[in-house]
């Protein structure tokens, strides 16, 4: 199982760190506004309400780690903490 990490970046983006895997890339390409940061080797995704929950659902059943600087309540009310 792959390990996917979601963390915050500023107030406007979340960072998505994923291992190289064609199936995961196919899922990432469905995310509107995503951008590959080649130097840092991660994806940035625009912050929207519920984005963390959406990412967890998109990548299920992969192992997803939500960084401690994010909160995912499960009701679509994701927050930076």
WOMO-V734650 format. One record per helix or strand of 3 or more residues. SS is the DSSP state (H for helix, E for strand). FROM is the first residue (numbers start at 1). LEN is the number of residues. If there is no record, write none. Layout:
ss = <SS & SS>
from = <FROM & FROM>
len = <LEN & LEN>
This chain:
ss = <E & E & H & E & E & H & E>
from = <3 & 13 & 22 & 35 & 42 & 51 & 63>
len = <7 & 5 & 7 & 3 & 5 & 9 & 4>
